[in-house]
Amino acid sequence: MHPEMIRAIAAQQVADRLAEAEARRLVTVARRARKARRRGRGGSDPLAGVRVPDYVDATFETQPAGRVPAGGPAADGTAARRGAA
């Protein structure tokens, strides 16, 4: 067999073994996390307190989606100002 073919096969086998080892490691981590949650030692969700901005300008929504302010859609006065012009 050509030496390049031997190298390619060996490299593929090494990559396969590394992938299998990583998969086994992930299974072990998941099993330990599940066991810790069952026993009440899981702590809180690390993303529970993270606020995600609603818009590209990084503002946060102050009212629930689909809700109209108490004074109607123009409660902030923008429509009134437009109409007064």
N, C-alpha and C positions, 0 to 999 in steps of 0.2 A: 504494500500500500504506500502511496506517495506521502512524504512527510507533511505536506500541507494539509492533506486530508486527515491525517492523524491529529494534527493540531486543531483543525476545525471541529472534529468530533469531540476531542477532549474539552475544548472551550465550551461547546454546547452542553456537554455533560456537567461541567462545573456550573454553568449558568442555571441548568435545571435543578441541580442540588441546592444552589443558593436560593432559588425561588421556592423550593419545597421547605427549606429551613425557615424562610421568612413567613411563609404561610403557617407553619407550625407555631412560630413565635406569636403571630397575631391571634391564633386560636387560644394559646395559653393566656395571653393578656386579656382576651375577652372572657375566658372562663374565670379568671381571677377577679375581674371587675364584676361579673355577674354574681359570683359567690360573695364578694364584699357587699354588694347591694342587698343581697338576701339577708345578710347578717347585720345590716344596718350601719355598716361602716363605709358606705359609698360616698358619704358627704353629699353636697349639693351639686347640681349640674354646673359645670364650669361656665356654660354660656347663659345661665339663667339671668344674670344681672347685666348682660351686655345689651345696650340699646343700639338698635340698627337704625340709621337715618332713613327717612322716608324718601328723601329727594337727593338729587346730586349735590345740592348746595349744603347738605349735611344738616338740614333742619329736621326737627322731630314733630310728628303729628300731635297736636294738642287735643283734638277731638276725635272720637271714633269715626271710622270711615263711613261715608254715606249719611252722616248726620248734618243737619242744617243748624247754624247758630240760632239762639233763641229769638233774635230779632229778625230772622229771615235771612235770605242769601246775601243781602246788602247790609248786614248789621254793622260792618266796619265803616260804612259811610262811603265806600268807593263809588257805588252806583249813584248815590245822591250827588256826589261831587261831579260825576260825569254829566248828570242831567242838568246841573246848575250852570254848566258852561255854555 
